[in-house]
Amino acid sequence: MVVGSGSAAAADGVATAAEFSALGGLAAVNDSFVAVADKGSHRIRLIDVDTGATSTIAGGDEGYYDDHNGQGLSLFSSPSGLARLPGSALLVVADAGNNVIRVVDSRSSAVWTLAGSRTAGIQASACALGKTHAPG
């Protein structure tokens, strides 16, 4: 199955109707879905491997905003990599443009910051107070 039109854009859709812009990483969520960090469009996308249907689960415009309720309000800046936490639907995302590590719940679309202060640098710290420099 082919997903994506080959044009650099940010459109949800099925198979070649979907459009991506500068892919940054991907991870299997389960046997049916793959998550993609769409770096160029500042989005986290979910692809149904059976149908090729692609949907945005987090992000949109470039920026920084945590959406704890999964209401489609989260903002990212160049998400460059992601991984699924084993045994869960949680995706850990390197939000390189914001210098933070974020978590996205692939079921509810809730987003929160796990680590980083949005200030580039390296500092050992517990939780969201440390610094990162363009993770990913």
KAWO-V458193 format. One record per residue. RES is the residue in three letters. SS is DSSP state (helix for helix, strand for strand, loop for the rest). PHI is phi in degrees with one decimal (none if undefined). PSI is psi in whole degrees, -180 to 180 (NA if undefined). Layout:
RES;SS;PHI;PSI  RES;SS;PHI;PSI
This chain:
MET;loop;none;139  VAL;loop;-107.1;132  VAL;loop;-123.1;130  GLY;loop;109.9;144  SER;loop;-87.4;-17  GLY;loop;95.0;-11  SER;loop;-93.8;140  ALA;strand;-78.9;106  ALA;loop;-162.6;-171  ALA;loop;-134.3;81  ALA;strand;-125.3;131  ASP;loop;-77.5;156  GLY;strand;164.6;-175  VAL;strand;-103.6;131  ALA;helix;53.2;-121  THR;helix;-76.3;-2  ALA;helix;-78.3;-20  ALA;loop;-75.8;149  GLU;strand;-132.7;141  PHE;strand;-125.4;162  SER;loop;-140.3;104  ALA;loop;61.0;76  LEU;strand;-63.1;139  GLY;strand;-112.6;-18  GLY;strand;170.0;164  LEU;strand;-148.8;160  ALA;strand;-154.5;140  ALA;strand;-71.6;128  VAL;loop;-85.9;-44  ASN;loop;-161.3;-164  ASP;loop;-68.3;-16  SER;loop;-109.4;-17  PHE;strand;-134.9;145  VAL;strand;-120.9;134  ALA;strand;-98.0;143  VAL;strand;-130.1;132  ALA;strand;-87.0;111  ASP;strand;-95.1;89  LYS;helix;-58.8;-44  GLY;helix;-71.1;-27  SER;helix;-106.3;5  HIS;loop;61.3;42  ARG;strand;-132.8;156  ILE;strand;-108.2;124  ARG;strand;-115.4;152  LEU;strand;-121.1;130  ILE;strand;-116.2;126  ASP;strand;-79.1;116  VAL;loop;-70.9;-19  ASP;loop;-82.0;-39  THR;loop;-107.4;-20  GLY;loop;81.5;4  ALA;strand;-67.0;129  THR;strand;-114.8;133  SER;strand;-138.3;149  THR;strand;-85.2;126  ILE;strand;-105.9;-16  ALA;strand;-160.9;149  GLY;strand;90.2;-176  GLY;loop;162.6;-101  ASP;loop;-68.8;154  GLU;strand;-71.1;136  GLY;loop;165.0;-159  TYR;loop;-142.2;116  TYR;strand;-161.1;127  ASP;loop;-85.9;137  ASP;loop;-121.4;87  HIS;loop;-66.6;-18  ASN;loop;-103.2;0  GLY;loop;63.2;43  GLN;loop;-100.1;18  GLY;loop;78.7;22  LEU;loop;-104.6;-7  SER;loop;-65.1;149  LEU;strand;-129.1;142  PHE;strand;-127.7;165  SER;loop;-133.7;102  SER;loop;57.4;58  PRO;strand;-61.5;124  SER;strand;-112.8;-8  GLY;strand;-165.9;157  LEU;strand;-155.4;159  ALA;strand;-147.3;150  ARG;strand;-91.8;136  LEU;loop;-71.7;126  PRO;loop;-54.2;137  GLY;loop;74.7;16  SER;loop;-143.5;176  ALA;loop;-102.1;16  LEU;strand;-90.0;134  LEU;strand;-110.1;131  VAL;strand;-97.6;125  VAL;strand;-120.2;131  ALA;strand;-83.6;104  ASP;strand;-91.3;81  ALA;helix;-59.7;-42  GLY;helix;-67.7;-23  ASN;helix;-101.5;-3  ASN;loop;58.5;41  VAL;strand;-137.9;162  ILE;strand;-106.4;126  ARG;strand;-115.8;161  VAL;strand;-120.2;134  VAL;strand;-121.4;126  ASP;strand;-82.8;113  SER;loop;-69.7;-12  ARG;loop;-90.2;-43  SER;loop;-102.4;-14  SER;loop;70.8;11  ALA;loop;-66.1;144  VAL;strand;-133.3;137  TRP;strand;-147.7;159  THR;strand;-87.8;129  LEU;strand;-93.7;-44  ALA;strand;-151.0;151  GLY;loop;107.5;152  SER;loop;-115.5;7  ARG;loop;74.2;3  THR;loop;-104.3;124  ALA;loop;-63.9;139  GLY;loop;152.7;180  ILE;loop;-125.4;124  GLN;strand;-153.4;123  ALA;loop;-70.5;134  SER;loop;-165.7;161  ALA;loop;-93.1;133  CYS;helix;63.8;-142  ALA;helix;-85.6;18  LEU;helix;-101.4;-16  GLY;loop;-73.5;176  LYS;strand;-113.3;150  THR;loop;-132.7;162  HIS;loop;-127.7;106  ALA;loop;42.9;64  PRO;loop;-63.1;152  GLY;loop;129.2;NA
